[in-house]
Amino acid sequence: MSTDDRFHKQRIARGLETPAREANELARKLGLDPFEVNYWIVDYDEMNELIAYGGFQRRYPHWRWGMNYDRQRKQRQFLGGKAFEIVNNDDPSNAFLQESNSLADQKAVITHVEAHSDFFKHNEWFRMFGESPNAAAMLERHAEAIAEYMENPDVSREAVEEWIDHVLCLEDNIDQHRPFTATREWDGSSATTADLDERLGELDLSEEVRREVFDEAWVDSMADERDGARFPADPERDLLAFLASHGMAYDEESEKAVEFEEWQREVLELLRKEAYYFAPQKMTKVMNEGWAVYHESRMMADENFAGDDEFVSYADHMAQVLGSPGLNPYKLGFELWQYVENRRNRREVIEHLLRVDGVTWRNFAETVDFDLVLEHLEPDPIVADPVGHLDSLDSSDPRIDAEALERARNGALSDLSRRAWKLLTYEGMAERHYSLTKRSNRGFLKRVTQAELERIARYLFDTERYGSVEEAVTAVDRTAGWERMFEIRESHNDVTFLDAFLTDEFVEDNDYFTYEYSRMTEEFRVTSTAAADVKKKLMLQFTNFGKPTVAIHDANFRNRNELLLAHHYNGVHLDVREAKQTLERVFELWGRPVALKTIRKEFDQHDVDVARRRGREPEPIERGILIRFDGESFEEEELSDAEVEEIAATEVDYDTKPDEWL
């Protein structure tokens, strides 16, 4: 970048206060309620550093950040990627804008950020970490604590960094569906005999009372009862919490497990806390990015937040975002949010039309003139063009912002031609942007099926009737679609979002399909366009952050104090090489031998050849295996069907959606 060009970009950056303020005001007119956002202007290298650090300015010392920075820099240098912004879940949120962006890009980023901040504030999965996050301060404290350990002459820096490596290997192995609690408050474990003795000691009982009430026979019976039961009683998904509570470090000199040192326990707990903080972002990637793209588009394009000389640049910006190859969470999320809005608006209209005299779900298609309905649904001219009707606007109209109207008539609002939204309330904006009347959606109402009409009619309990279609349409709530979107924004994560709204209609309209590697043709090919198959494939990619689900099944496996992990198999088998590398890390956190129970999918070459000749796919053989690591070497053994029954996939398991999520 030339010096003159850099100065020009810096001038643009210094002039962003007004766009930031107005973007926030416009977002609130659209019903959003974001955290306050602090905007920071950074250069190219600073942006790369922030991306490497996961959106924050300071993290604990570790080689992973340098690796992330180098990868990010090379991606942008050689693959042409462009970073528009980065924003974090914090109160207030902090957003970082790159100074080299054009003004159109900066304004697009600001509208995008305001929507992200709204999502952070209201989605319940983010609230499970805390009502008012102060993440930047938390991560800085963690960085200082770990840096102190690395600088401690009694602790080897290499040992701390290696310990971090062990923990990070399991950073996604938390129970992201439970609110975060510190390990000391965590209740996912049972008491050991040593714990029991310690608790009895804390009661400060006299020896006489202890002998009378808690005699040795009782203590021994409690220990026997514990030893006879599997511990933990139920599979434990928060591996980091369990290991922090019950793990030990392996001491090479004594060749035995020893208690964690203070720094080891604290580092493990700090990294576990960070894993819980970042979990909601991984769980809601599609929803969150789609939400931000939806509202960015509404503000930049529909409300002319992009100037006439900026619109082409903005369109290029949006094309880059939505045109990324592969599974694009921005595009998928954007399309799903539009579908949610259209579907709820359609239901609202149909509920009113079914209450018109003479209209039933059976004769709906023959008696309703859809073109006439859409004509009546068009926004009122005073809402579509409030500036052109400034003198006739009624300040008592709930769609009109009375205060803004008074300021406009007094000449206190400038450039109203580009800021018509200032004159409208949330209700006015909902009518102005009513989705069913948009050109791209005009066929959506007509596509309602007989099955959906019957379902809506069955649950139509409102007895109010209308004498005409026009009367019914006038009573339609134009905010219904947006209100439904706000409800979903609060309660769902990506898995439940996809499960609820990835319907046959959506898959067909947006041309989604599944593809797999064919052993018959030895190439990838399309396998299905059915919504159930598309949903299953996508949900497998988003459940547990797309990582294998592994839980602790037994902390005294085969009565030898060994740790048994179990992979909850969903039809996708583990990479055995990576599984073994993980077991090596887990061994360092348990201090004793560790084992993993899983199911491996195998193909017999003879069966493959026969299937290929017959023009069909071969059937895999699924075998249960146990991989054990004792600190020095691995051993494998085959397990019976009964031994892997509790982790084997069924048709229900393929849904990958625990009932308690809903």
C-alpha positions, 0 to 999 in steps of 0.5 A: 500500500502506498503512503498516500493510500494508507493516509486515505484509509486512516482518514476513512477510519477516523470518520467511522464514528457517525456510521457506527452510531447510526448503524446501532440506531438502525439495528435497534429500529430493526428490533436488535438489542446489542451489547455496546460495541467498542470499535478499534482500527488495526493494521494488516499485521495487527489483524492477523495477530488478533485472528491468531489469538482468537479475537483477543489482544493477549493470550497465554504464551504458547507456540500455537499462536505463532502457528496460527499467525503464520497460517493466516498470513500465508492464506491471505498472501497466497490464497487471496483471503481478506479479513473484514473484521473480528468481534468477540463475545464480551460486554462491551463487545470489541470489534476490530476493523482493518484500516485498509478496508474501503468505506463500503467494507467498513460500513458493512462490517459495522452492521455485521458486528451490531448483529453479532453483538445482539446474538451474543447478548441474547442467545442462551448458549452464550449465557451458560458461561455467564450473564455479563462476560468480561472475556478480555480481562479473563483471558489477560489474567490467564495469560499473566498466570501462565506467564508467571509459571513459565518464568518461575525458576522452579518450573520448566517453561518447556514443561508448562508448554508441554502440559498445555499441549496435553490439555489442548488436545482435549479442549473440545471434550467438555459438556457444552450442554451444561452451564460452566462451573469451576472444577471445585464446584463440579458435581459430576464425580463420586467420592473416593474412600480418601474423600470420605475419610477427609470429609469425616475429618472435616466434621471435627467429631470426637473420636468417641462419636466417630467410633459410635456413628461412623465405625470402621465397618460402616466406612468399609461397607461404603468403600465396598459399595463404591468399589462394586459400582462403576465410577463414574456412574454415568458416562462423563463428557467433561473429560477436563473436569474429571481429569482435574478432579481425579487425574494424576501426573506420571512421574518418569523417575519414580515410574508412577502416578503422582499428585498434580503440582499446583501449576499443573492443576491451575493451568488445566482449570484455566484452559478448561474455563477458556474452552467453555467460553469459546464453546458457544461460538462453535455451537452456533456458527451457522446461526450467528453468521447467518444472523449477522449476514441477514441484518447486514443485508437488511441495513446495507442494501434494503435501507441504503446504508451503503451509499450510491457510490459504495453499493457495487463495492458492498455487493462484491463484499457480500459475494465474497462472503456468500461465495466461499467454497465448501460448507459455507456457514454464512450462506447456509445460515442466511438462507435458513433465517430467510426461510424461518421468516418466510415460513412464519409470515406465511403461517400468519397469513394463512391463519387469517385467510382460513377464518374468512367466510367460505374459505377452508383448507380443502378449497383454499387453493381454489378460493384464494386469489394469491395475487390479490393477497400479495397486493393487500400485503404490500406496505402502506405507501407512507411506510414504504416512502415516509419522506415523500409523505412527511406532511401527512404522517400521523404522529399517533400512528404506531408505525411512526416515530413521533419524536423523529417526525417532529425533528424532521419537520423542524429540519433537525434531521439531515439527508432523510432521503437516505435515512427514511428509517429514522421516521419509523418504529419497529412496527413500521420497519417490519411492514416496510420490509415484509418478506412475502412481498419481496420479488424473490419470495412472491411464490412462497405463499402459493407453495403452501401444501395441503398437508400444511393447510390441514395442520394449520386448520386443525390447531386454529382455535381463534374463532374470530371470522372475517367477511373478506380477504382484504379484512383478513389481510389487514389484521395480519401481524407484520412483525410475526416473522421477525418475532419468531426469529428473535425467539429462535435466536434465544433458544437454539444452537446449530444442531437444533436449528438445522433439525427444526428448519432443514425441511424438504421445502428448504432443501429443494428450494436451495438445491442442497444434496449429499455426496460420499466417496463411492468404493464402487466407482472410486470417486465422490458422487451425489448420493441423495437430495432428500432432506432427511439425508442432508440433515443427517449429514449436516448434523453429524458435522455440527454435533460436538463441534464436528468432533468425535463424542468421547466420554469417560465410562470407567475410572477403575477399568478392570479394577486396575485404576485404568481409565476407560474412554468410550467413543460414542460411534455414530457411523463415522469411525475414528482415525486410529492414528489420531486416537492413539496420539490422543491417548498418549496425551490423556495418559499424561493427565491420568498418570496410569494406563488408559484405554479407548473403546470404539467401533471400527468400520472395515471393508473386505477387499473380496466384498468390495470386488464382488460389489463392484462387479454387481454395480452396488456399494459394499457393506462395511463390517463394524468391529468393536475394538479396545486400544490400550496405552500403558505409557510405553506401547499400544495394544489392541483387542477385539471386543464382542458385540455385547461389549460395544452395545452401549456405544453402537450407532442406531437409527436414533443415534444418527439423529445426534440430538439429545432429547434434553436439548429441546 
